[in-house]
Amino acid sequence: MTVEEAGIPKADAPDATYYDKHRGFGEVTALLTASTNAEVLIAILDTGIDEKHEDLAGRVIASINFSGSRTASDVNGHGTHVAGIIAGIAFNARLMNVKVADDNGVVWSSTVARGIIWAVDNGAKVINMSLVIPTPSPALEQAVDYAWGKGVVLVAGAGNNIKSIPVYPAFYPEVIAVAATDVDGNLWSESNYGDWVDAYAPGVEICSTLPGNNYGYWSGTSMATAYVSAVAASALTTVTDTDGDGFVNDEVSGLLGSILVIPR
């Protein structure tokens, strides 16, 4: 039960802003249906965030540590990389650092459930979960249901095991399950896949922030998940409530599942 394993950074880019280096950045921004100026609150459930990074400073407005780590900051690097992708696309979105994975990337379903509930109760409108749990969990499912009932958009990675076996929380119907595409727009050779996957987004050699004002290229469905969360934050501001339930998370989920796809 870990955050999705991302590739080791292939190179650093200290002389360039990370969003200029994103693979597929133009592809994703072309899909935006709303202004990137939207100040939507996005919770990142991960290994923490280096809130002092030069490109993330001032973006994180809340932080909590549910992991066994001694710090809410990011020692692992995974959460900071995910945060940089989101911050680089949804320019004015605000972030919540919800540390649910320890410094080795290990995470438990009960901890993720606690993180979801805390994020919802503290105003999150989008919850990014670039993590995988192999088996279902009643507590996790209840937390997902709680968030969905509050109008929150939930996004999770499909995993990097080249399998069609569902993983959690991505498999829950309320969650947008995200697979990764390569630089040519095809399904990444290491991405999970299947009819349970809802959306596909760039996930190969994505340059983003790393702790200590560093940058690096990582690959994985974690990176693709971050792209979808950023687009969801923008879509939330213009999508209308077509079914009269008082929320637009269902409309946003349907929209992203229809436009961020590749042939299966």
N, C-alpha and C positions, 0 to 999 in steps of 0.2 A: 504494500500500500504506500505508494510514493507519489510525489509530484512527478509529472511526466518527464522522463529523462530527456534532456536536451543535449545536443552535440557540444563537444568542447569548443570554445571559441577558436575560430580559425585565424582571426586577425583582429587587431585593435584599430580603432579609427579616432585617435585623440584629436585630430585636427579638423574633424568634420562633425557637424551635428548629426545625431543618430537618425533623424527622420529623413535626411537626404540620402541615407544609405540603405533604406529599407528596400528589400526585394519586393516587387509587387505593390509598392506604395501607390503608384499611379492607378493601378488596377482597382485597388480598394477605394481610393478617394473618388474615383469616377462613379462608384456605386452609391455614394452618399446622397440621401434624399433630403437632408437637412443641413443647416449650417453647422460647421465645426465649432462655432462660438458657443454652442449650448453648454451651460454649466450643470451638467448632469453628474451626480455622485456615483462613482463606480467603486465597488468593493473588490479588492484583489485578495483572494484567499490563497496564500502561497507560503513561501519561506521567509516572508518579510520584505521590506523595501528599504534601500539605502536612501533615506529621506534627505540626506545632505548632498546627494549627487547634484552636480551643477545644472543638469537638465530636468531634475525633479524637485528642486528646492521650491517650497511654497505650494506644491501641488497636492501634498498629502495633508488632509485636514483632520484625520482621526487615525489612531493607531491602537491596536490591542494585541496581546500575545496569548494564544491558547496552546502553544506548543510547549515542549519540555525545555526549550532553549532559555537561556538567561536573558536574552535580549529580544526585543521586537524588531530590531534591525536585521538586515539580510547578510548573513555570513556565507550562505550557499551561492548566491548569485542569480538563481532562477527567478525569484520574485521581482528583483530589480530589472531583469531583462524583460519580463512580461510587462511590468509597469511602464517601461520606456516605450514599448510599442504602442500601448494604449495612449499614453500622454502625447506621443508624436503624431497620432492621427486625430484623436479628439482633443484638440489643442487646449480648450478651456475647461474640459471636464476636471472635476476634483476627485481625488483618490482617497480610498480608505485602506490602510495597511492592516489586514486581518491575518496575522501569522498563525497558520494552522499546521504547518509542517516544520519539523525540527531542522537543525542545521545540516543534517544529512539528507534532507528531503523526505523523511518518513512522515506519513500522515495517517490518522485513524478516522474512520467514518464518524465516530462520536464527536471528534474535534471539529471536523468539517461541519457537522450539524450545528454545533455551538456557534461556529463562525457565521454561518448563514443567518441564524436567528439574530445574533448581535448586529450584523450588518443591516438587516431589515429594520430592526428596532431603532437604528441610528440613522435612518434616512437613505440607505442605498437604493438606487433605482436599477442598477445593473450589477450582477455578481459574476465575476470572472473566476472560474475554477479550472486552472490549467493543471489538473491532477487526476489521478486514476485510482479507483478502488475496485478490486476484482469481483466483489460479491455484493449483493444488495444488503441494505441495512434499514430496519424499520425507523430508527431515529433519523437517519439521513433522509429517508423518503418523507417523513413527517415535516422535517425542516424545509425541504423543497416545496412541499404542498403549502406550508405556511407562507413562504416567500411569494409563491405564485398567487396565492389568495390576496396578497397585499399589492399586487400589480407590478412585481419586480421581474425583470428579464434575467434569466439564468443561462449561463453559457459554460460549457465544459468540454474538455478535450476528449477525443475518441481513443487516444493512446497510440503508442509507437511500436506495436508488436507484430505488425503485418498479419493481423487476424481479423476475422469477422465476428468474433465472440463479443457480445456487449460488455461494456464496463460501466461503472457508476461514478459520479451521478449522471453521466452523459446519457445513459439509457432511459432515465425517467422521462416520460412524455412531456413534462413541463420544461425540460432543459434542452437548449439547442446544442446538439452533439456535433462537434467540429472535427473534420479530418483535414489533412494538410495537402496542399498542392506544391509541386516543384516549380522551378523557374520557368518551365514551359507551360505551366497551367494544368499539368496532368496530375493525377493522384500520385503523391509522393510514395516511393517504393517501400518506405518503412512505416507508412501510416496504416492504422486500422481502417476498416471499411465495413460496408454493409447497409442494408435497408434502414437500419436504425440511425444511421448518420443523417443529420439534417442539412449541414452546410459544409462547404469546402472553402478554404482560404489559404493564402500564401504562408508556407511554413518552413522553407528551406533557405539556409544561409541568410537569415534575417539579422541585420545589425541593430543592436540596441544597447541600452545602458547596462553597466555592470558596477558593482560596488567600488568605491574609491575613485570616482570620476573616470572610470574606464569604460570601454566599449568593446563589443565583440560580436561575432557572427555565430548564432546558434540555430539549430534546426529542430523541429518537432511540432506535434499538434498543439503543444503549449503556445507556440508563437502564433499559429493560426487562430487559436481560441482568442488570443488578445486582439487580433484584428477584428474578429466578429464582435467582441464586446465594445470596441471603440465605435464601430459602425452602428451598433444597437443604441449606444448613447446618443448619437446624432439623430437617428430615426425616431427616437422617443419624442422629440420635440415637435414633430410635424404629423406623425401618423394619427389618424382620427379613430375614435371608438366607434366601430361599425356595427357592433353587436349589442351595444347599450349596457354592457356589464360594468361600466364605470372605470375601466382600465384599458390600456392599449398594449400591455405586454403580449397578449395573444396575437394582436395584429402585427407587432414588430417581429415576433418569432416567425409568423407566417411569411412576412416579407423577406426576411433574411434567408429563410430556407428556400425561397424561390429564386433569389438573385445571386447568392454566393454558392453556386453549384457548378460542377463539371459533369460531363456525361459519366454514368456509372457503367 
